[in-house]
Amino acid sequence: MTVKRLLAVGDFHGEWQKFQSMYEKVAFNPEEDLMIFLGDYLDRGSEPVPVMDFVLSHQDTENMIFLRGNHEQMFFDSFRCAPDKAMGFGEWFDSPKRLWFDNGGSITFNRIKKSGRMYELNRTWLDWIDKLPLYADIVVGEQHYWFMHADCNPTIPLDQQETSTLLWGRSLAAHPELNDGANIIVLGHTPVQALGYPAEPQWLDDGKVVLVDTGSFLKNGHISCVDLLSHTVYPSD
């Protein structure tokens, strides 16, 4: 593949204003760029509805790839795997919906409800999540770039990875030296601040592991996009 910029976008968690400021700086050009979103589009932030509208309106945009994050999975499981009924305390405590609500989903749920578009948005979002890939393998020149939301085992092919690892793991973020292969692995999910880094994308282990989640919902956080070819960073304001 030949592109001028290979762009990776970290988690934005319903932070619509931050996303807008980052996206304007990037000035995405579908004829020259490839942009890969690493997941976690909703939850925690207060403006999920415009985020949903943007994502759904761009799902078929040329040279944009959207990956599934653990928050998309929690949303999906809450509505598709849990019955829509009143639950007792024990049922709620162990339910997918409780897990989602405890991880910022309650904000998303209430904002969607307030929009008056609950049925329409939920139905469309669920159908979209169901089609989202868990990873992408992009080759630019002779270099393989592996993209996923959270983590992977660098020693096995992408199509043999555990779903739970791809969506929830943190091994490579904490121990980038585990990637002793030739692939550059690009991750979201783990805010770099939680690892003691400043709020900017991190190229670790001689650039073989790239962390792009810069804590959009944190007080000092941003939504970040990186060009993996030039190492240019486009942070939100």
N, C-alpha and C positions, 0 to 999 in steps of 0.2 A: 504494500500500500504506500502511496505517495501523498503526504499531507504536509502543509506548512506548519500547522500546529496540532499537536496531540494533547487535547485538553481534558483534564480530570477535575470534576467538581465534587467537593466534599459535602457532608450532611448539611441540610439547611433547616430542617425541623420547624417548618411553619413560620420562619422569620422572613416574611415577604419583603419588607423594606430593605433588609440586608441583601437578600437575593437580587433585587432589582439593581442595587448599586454595583454589585459584583458583575452582573450580566451586562450592564451598560459598559463597564470598563473592558470586558472581554471583546465586545463587538464581534460576535460569532459570525463567521462567513461559511455557510455550508458548502461552498464550492472549493474551499481551501482547507477547512478545519475538520477535525473529528472531535466531538465533545461527548464524553462519557460521564454520566451521573452515577455516583456510587451508592445511592439509596438514602433512606431516611428523609423523606420529603416533608413529613408532618410530625406532629406531637411536640409538646413542650412550648413551642412558639405560639403566639396569639393570633396569627393570620393564616390559618391553613386553607381557607377557601380560595383566595386568589392564587395560592401556590397550586392547588388542585386544578384550577382553571388553566393556569399556564402549562402545567405538565400535560394535561389531557389535550390541550390544543397543539402541543408540539410532539406528541407521541409518534407521529409519522413524518416528522421533519427529517430531511436527508442529513445523514452524518451526525445524528444525535442518537445516543444509546442510553437508555435508562435501565439501571440494574435494580434488583430487589434488595431492600435492607430488612433488618429485623423488625423495624417498626411497620413496614408494609405487611410483613408476615403476621405480626400481632393484630393489626387491623383486620386482615383477612380471616384469621382464626376466630376473632371475636364475633364476626357476623356470619361466617359460613359454618363454623364448627360448633358454636354454642347455640342452643335453642333460644328463640325469642320468647322467654317466659319469665315470670317472677321466680327468683331463686332464693332458696334458704341460705342462711349464713354459710353453712358448710359447702354448698354448691358454689356460691360466689367466691369463697376463699380460694378454691382450686380451679376457677374458671379461666379460660383464655381472656375473657373480657376484663376480669380483675387485673390480670397481668398487664394488659394494654393500658387500662386506666391508671395503674400505679406508675407507669412509665410515660406519662404525659398524654395518654390517649383521652383522658377526661376533658382536657382543654379542647382537643380536636373535636370530640363528640359534641360538646356544648356549642362550639362555634359553628359547626355544620348545622346543628339544630336551629340555632338563632338565624341562620341565613334563609330558612324557609325552604331549603332545597335538599333536605335530608334524603328523601327517597331517591331522587335523581342522582345526586352526587355519590351516595354510597353504592348504588347499583353500578354506576359507570366506573367508579374507583375499584370496586371488587373485580369486575371483569378485566380491568387493566392490570391489576396486580397478578391475576391468574396467568397472564401471558408474559410477565416480566422474567427475563433471564437472571440467573444467579451469578453469572460471571461473563467475562469477555476475554478473548485471546486475540490481541492485535499485533500484527507484525509490521514494523516500519523499517525499511531497509532489511537488515538481517536480524534485528533485535525483536524478541518477543516481549510484549508487555501483557502481564496478567492483571486483570481488574476484577475485584470483588468487593463486597461491602465490608467484610470484617477480617477474614483470615483464610489461610489455606495451609495444606501440607505441601511444601515445595517439591517433595520427592515423588508425588504421584500426579497423573494427568488430571486436568480440571474436571473432566466428565466422571471421574471416580471419587471426587471429593465428597465428604459428608456435608449435607445441607446445613446442619447445626454449626459446623465449623465456618462455612462460608458466611453465615448470617450473624453468628454470635461470638466466634473465637477472638482471642486477643494475643495468641502466642507470638506471632511475628511482630506485632507492635511492641511488645515488651522485650522480645529477643530476636531482633532482625538478623542476627548472625546465623539463625537457623536456615536462612536462604543461602545455601552454598551452590546453587545452580546458576544458570546463565540468564534466567528470566528476571526482568524487573517487575516487582509485584507492587501494585498500587492499591491502597486501602483507605477506607473511611472508618466509621464506627467508634474508634477510640480517640477522644479529644486529645490533642498533643499536650495540652495543659495538664492532663491527668498523669502524664509521664514525666512532668517536670520541665517541658520545653516551653518556649515562648509561643504566643498565639500565631504561629505561622507554619506552613507546611514544612515537613522534615524529610530530608533525603538521608537515610540511614544505611549503614553497612556499605559504604562506598557507592551509595545511590541505588542499591539493589532492592531496597524497601522504601516506598514513598508513602508517608502519612499525610492525608489531605483534610482530615476532620480537625478544624480549628475552633471547635466549641461554639457554634453559632448561637446557642441559647445561653451561654455563660456571660457574665458581666463584662469580661474583657475579650469576648469571643468574636469571631468573624465567620463568614462563609467564604471559602477560598476556592479559587480555580487555579490550576497550575498547567503550564505548557511543559510537558515532559521532555520535549526536544531542546528547548532553550533554557529551561528552569525559570522562566518568567512566572511570577506570581501575580494574580489578580485578586486582591482581597476586597471584601465589602468595606464600606465606610464604618 
